[in-house]
Amino acid sequence: MSISGGPGDNFVIAEAATAPVPLTARIDAVPPHAYFVGSAIFHYLGPSFAVLLFARVDVLGVAWLRIASAALVFAVWRRPWRKFVALDRQGRLLIVSLGAVFAVMNACFYISIDRLPLATVAAIEFIGPIAVAVIGTRTSRNFAAVLAAVLGVYLLTHVRFAGQPIGVAFAFANAALFAAYIVLAHRVARRSAMGGVDGLAAAMLFAFVFVSPIGFASAAHALGDPVAIGAGIGVGVSSSVIPYVFDQLAMARLARATYALFVALLPATATVVGVIVLRQLPTALEVAGIALVMAGIALHREAA
C-alpha cells in the first residue's frame, strides 16, 4: 500500500515548519547557566546604583523603594494573589517565609554596603551560600572547589573585619539570609503549584508588607522627589525583578548545591561593578581572593 500526499499536504507541512516557537520553549532553550550570569550581573549593578542614591534617601528608605517598586511590577505583571489563595497551608507558609527573607535580607544588605565596599559585602555574603554548597557536596573534587572558594573569600574579607564592625555584622546577617533565600527560592522554583515566577511575585508582595514598618518612614520624605522615585524604581527593577526572575529560571534546572557554588561568581561580579560604577579599586590581595573563588567555580562539577 502506498501513501501519497497532495499540494494541500505540502502547505500544511510548510505552515507547521514556519509556526512561531512558543515563548516557554524559547525560555527553556536558554542554558540555565546563562540565566545565572544575567542574574549575577544585575545582582550588584542595581545595588551599585542604590549606593549613589544614598545621597538623597536614607539607607532603609532605599530598601523600601527597591521592594515597593519590584512588588508593583510583579503585581501588575503576574497578579499572584489569584493563585496564592488556592494554595495549601504549606505552600502559603513557603511564600510568606520567602517574602520575609527578602525584606530583612535587603535591609541588612543596604546597611552593610553603606559602610563597606560592595565587593567585600559580596564576599561575606558568599559565606552563607557556601554552607549550602558544602551540605550538597558529595565528591572530593567538589570539596576542593569549596575549599578554594572559602580561602578566596577569606583573602577578600579578613582586612575589613576590624574596620567597620557594624557593617561586617550586618553583612554576616545578610549572608545567613542569602543562604535562606537560596533554599527557599529553590523550593519555590521546583513547585508545581504556584512555583517559579508566580511564587516569586507573591513573595515580593509579602516582602513589601514586611519591609514597610522598617523603611517607609525613611522613604516618605523622598516620595515628593521625582528623581529619587525614578532612581528607586530603577534600583527595584534591576535588583529585585530581573535577577530574581533569572534566578527562578536557573534554579528550576540546577541542583541547589550547584547554584549555591555558582554564587561564588558574585564577589568577582561585585568587584567589576564596583570599579566601573563606584570607582572602588581592589587591592592585589583582593584580586588574589577573586582568582581563588573563580578556581572553585572551575573545579566544581555537578553530580550525574
N, C-alpha and C positions, 0 to 999 in steps of 0.2 A: 504494500500500500504506500502511495506517495503522498506527500503533503506539500501543497503549493500555496503561495500567497499572491494576492493581487496588489495593485497600486495602493489601495487603502491600507493594507498591512504595512507597507513601507512608510506611509505617512505616520502611522501610529508609532512605529519604531523611532522615526526621526523626532517626533514630538516628545517621546519619553527621554531620548538622549539629550534634548535641549531643555528639559524641565528644570526649573530652579532648584538648587540644593537647599533643603530646609536649614533654618538658622541653627537649630540644635546640632545638626550634622556638621556644620561648619565649625561650631564651637568645639565639638568633640574631636575634630580633625587636628586641632592645635595641640601639640605635646604639652602635658601638664607642667613640665619644667619651664616652658615659655611663659606660662601664666605666673609661675613663681618669680621669674626675672622681672616681669612687669610689676608685680606686687612689691618686689624689693626696691625698685626704683622709686615708686610713689610712696613707699612706706616712710621714707625720710625726706623726700622732696617736699611734701606737704608740711611736715614739722619745721623744716628749714625756713619756709615762708612764715610759719607761726612765730618763730623767734624774731623775725623782723616786725611782726605785728605786736609784740610785747611792748613796743614803744607807745602804742595807742591804747591797748587794752590789757588789763591785769591778766596774769597767767591763767587763773581759774576761769576768767571770763572768756579767754581764747578757747579753753577746753569746752566750755558751754557752747560757744558759737560753732565749733567743729562738729559736735554731736548733734546740735539742733539743726544745722543745715543738712547734715547727712540723713537725719531722721526724716526731714521734709522731703528730700529727694526720694528716699525709699518709699515713703507713704504715697506720694503721687505716682511713682513708677509701679509698685507691686501691690499696694493696698493689702498688706499682710494680715490685717485683723479678720478678714473674711475666713481665712483658713485657720487662724490661731484659735478661734472659738470652738472649732471642731476637734481640736487636739485632746488627747487624754491627759491625765494629770502629770504623768512623767514627761510628756512632750512639752507641756507648758512650763514645767519646772526647768527643763533644759534651756528653753528660750529665755526665760526670765533671768536665769543664772548667767547666761552669756551677756545679756544686757547689763547686769550689774558689774560684770568684769570689764566690759567696755568703758563704763562710766568711771570707775575708780582707777583703772589702768591708764586712761588718758589723762586724768588729773595728776597722777603720780609722775607720768612721763613728762608733762609740761613743767611741773615744778623742778624736775631734775635737769631738763635741758636749759632752764633759765639760769642754772648755777654751774653746769658742767658743759664741756664741748659735746657736740652731737655724737661724734664717733665714740667718745668714752661712754656715754649713756647707752649707745647701741651695743658696745662690748659687754657692759654689765647686764644689759637686757638679755644677752645670749646665754647667760649662766642658767636661767630658768629653762629654756628650751633644750639645753644640752643635757639636763637631768632627764627630760622626756626621752631624748635620743638614747641615753645610757640604758634606760628601762627597756627600750625596744630593741637594743643591740644584742646579737647572739653570736657574732663571729669575732675572731681575734683581729681581723683587718678593721672591722668597724670600731672596736675598742681603741685601736691605734689612731683611727681617724678622730675619735672623740678626744683622746689624749692630746693630739696635736692642736685641736681647736681650743681646748681648755688652756693649754700653755700660751697660745696666741692671745686669748682673752686676758690672761694674767699680765702679759707684757703690755697690753693696751691699757690696763686699769691700775696697776699697782702704784704708779706715781701719783695717782689722783686721790687715793683713799684719805690722805691726811689733809688735803686742801679744803674740801667742801663737804664736811660730814653730813649736813642736811641733804645736799644734793645727792650724795652717794647713798644715803639711807632710802630716799625716795626712788632712786634708780634700782636698788635691790628689790624694793617693794614692787616696782614696775616689772622687774624680771620674773618674780613669782607669779604675778598676774598674767604676764605674757605666756608663761608655761600653761596656766589655766586656760587662757584663750585658745592655745593650740589644741588642748584636749577637748574642750567644749565645742569649738568650731569644727573640729574633725568629726565629732559625733553628729553635729547638725548637717555637715556635708554628706554624710552617709545615710541620713534618714530618708525613708520613702515618703513619709507623711510630713509635709512642710519642711523639707530639707533644702539644702543649697541656698540660693539667693533669697527665697521667700522666708526661710528661717532666719537668715541674716537680717533681713528687713524688719522682721518683728522684733528681733533682739535690739536693733538700733532704736526702735521706738521706746522700748523699756529703758535703754541707756539714757535717753532723753529725760525720762521720768526720774531716774536715779541721780543724774548729774545736775538737775535743776536746783535742788537745795544747796549744792556745793558751789555752783558757778554763776547762777543767774544774777545774783546781786552784783558780782564783779563785771558782768557784761551789760547790765541795764543802762549804764551811762553811755555806752557805745551804740545803743540802738538808734540814736539820732545822728550818727556819723556814717554817711553813705560809704566812705572809703573803708572804714572798719568793717561794715556789714559785708561789702563786696569781697574784701580780703578774707573775712571769716568764712564766707560761702566757698571761696576758692580753696581754703585750707580744708574745709569739711569734705568737699568732693575729692580732692587729691589725696587726702589722708584716710578717710573713713568710708568712701564709696568705691573708688577704683581699686585700691589694694585689697580690701576685704572681699569684693566680688571676685577678683583674681584668685584670692586665697581659696574661696569656696570651689572654684573651677579646678584648682590644683589639688586640693585635699580630697576631692571626690575620686581621684585616680592615683593618689600617692599614699603609701603607708604612713602612719602618723610619725613613726621614728625617722623615716626618710625625710619627711617635711621638716621635722624639728632640727635635723642636722643641716639641712639646706639653709636654715635660718642663720647659720654661721656666715653666710654671704653678707648679712646685713651690716656688720661693722665696716666691711670694705665699702659697701654702698654708701653708708653714712659718712665715711671719710671723704669719698669723692664729692658727695653733695655738699659737705661742709666746706671743702676747699673752694668749690665753684660758687656757691651761693653766699656762704658766711665768711669766706676767707680764713677759715680755721686750718692752718697748715700743720700736718702731722710731723712728729719728730722721727728720727731714724729708728728709735725703739718701737714706736707705734707702727711704722711701716713693716718692721720685722714681725710684729704681732699679727698684722693683717696677712702677711705671707703664710704664717703658720695656720691661720684659720682657713685660708684657701687650700693649703695642703690637706687639711682634714676633709674638705669637700672632695678633693681629688681621690683620696683614699677610700672614701665611703662607697659601699656597694649595697644595694637593696637585696634582701634575701629572695631567692627564687620562689 
